[in-house]
Amino acid sequence: MFESIVLGIVQGLTEFLPISSSAHQRIVGEFFSNAQDPGARFTAITQIGTELAVLIFFRNDIKNILLAWFNQAVMRKDLTSDQKPLARMGWLIIIGSLPIGILGYFGRDIITNDFRSLWLIASTLIIFGVILGLADHYGKKEKGLSELNVKHGILYGLAQSLALIPGVSRSGATIAMGRYLGYTREAALRYSFLLALPAVFGSGFYQLKDAFGSDASNVFTLPQTFIATAIAFVVGYAVIAWLLKFVTTKSFMPFIIYRIALGTTVLVLLGTGVINP
């Protein structure tokens, strides 16, 4: 129970930061008494908690987007000038979610097993930390979400699909793509939040469905997993508010330095046999 509580806190703290929550759960799990991978199922289910935090934090934006999209796509109503951008954002979220949905479904066995190696996770922490740093430094800072188009939505989605590899970071990959395409940090972050909703809920509830058919969610029971999910929700909600304020005035450099330092440390621990890959 104590370990599941710790992992719930870790999930809430790291989900929205560009440092990879799945990598942190995998690394932290290695230092528990049983030294076991918490598993892709546990990670996916606890992410439901942090995405519920997104739903509540952005509830008005999400409600307006859903309503405008529904009126246009289903009811075939003529939209006002204020509603058209909202409906367009709904379509862009759907389009941007397709790559990770397709790759995640057909590659689920590889994701669950082969992508859990700490050698891979440590390497991706470093490599994508450098990529995020370059994109943030050299990216333009002029575009808002009103300028988001279908091409950019697909590119965002392809970037998000890289997060199927623990260590990449969903927010890190999408923010890096957004900065590369010329969007402001806040715009890139906001679209990252919205784009994650279908992917995370889809993955989480898919794993939850399978978990009900087994005795345990990898090394944790379902009650322990649910407690971790609830804690991730509370902590994640606080992190959203802080991060939105942070990116308006600060760069992502602290996270980049942290990623490289963590990845390097894990490689050293693996190389010296302190932890098992």
TAHUKA-V492141 format. One record per pair of residues at least 12 apart in sequence whose C-alpha atoms are under 7 Angstrom apart, sorted by the first residue. I is the first residue (numbers start at 1). J is the second residue. If there is no record, write none. Layout:
I J
I J
//
This chain:
1 224
4 224
4 225
4 228
5 227
5 228
7 25
7 228
8 46
8 228
8 229
8 231
8 232
9 231
9 232
9 235
10 25
11 25
11 232
12 50
12 232
12 233
12 235
12 236
13 235
13 236
13 239
16 171
16 240
17 171
18 169
18 171
18 172
18 255
19 169
19 172
19 255
19 259
20 166
20 167
20 168
20 169
20 170
21 169
22 43
22 166
22 167
23 121
23 166
23 167
25 38
26 38
30 275
38 218
38 219
39 218
40 112
41 207
41 217
42 217
42 225
44 203
44 204
44 207
45 204
45 205
45 207
45 208
45 229
46 225
46 228
46 229
46 232
47 200
47 204
47 229
48 200
48 201
48 204
48 229
49 229
49 230
49 232
49 233
50 232
50 233
50 236
51 197
52 233
53 233
53 236
53 237
54 193
64 86
65 86
65 87
65 89
65 90
66 90
68 83
68 86
68 87
69 87
69 90
72 87
92 150
92 153
93 195
95 153
95 154
96 153
96 154
96 156
96 157
96 195
97 157
97 195
97 198
97 199
98 157
99 157
99 158
99 161
100 157
100 160
100 161
100 199
101 199
104 164
111 164
111 165
115 165
115 166
116 166
117 277
118 277
119 267
119 277
121 166
121 167
122 167
122 263
122 264
122 266
122 267
123 263
124 167
124 168
125 167
125 168
125 259
125 260
125 263
126 259
126 260
126 263
128 168
129 256
129 259
129 260
130 256
132 172
132 176
133 253
133 256
135 176
135 179
135 180
136 176
136 179
139 179
139 180
139 181
139 182
140 179
140 182
140 183
141 182
141 183
141 184
142 182
142 183
142 184
143 182
143 183
143 184
144 183
144 184
144 187
145 187
156 174
156 177
156 178
159 173
159 174
159 177
160 173
160 174
171 192
174 192
175 188
175 189
175 192
185 247
186 244
186 247
186 248
//
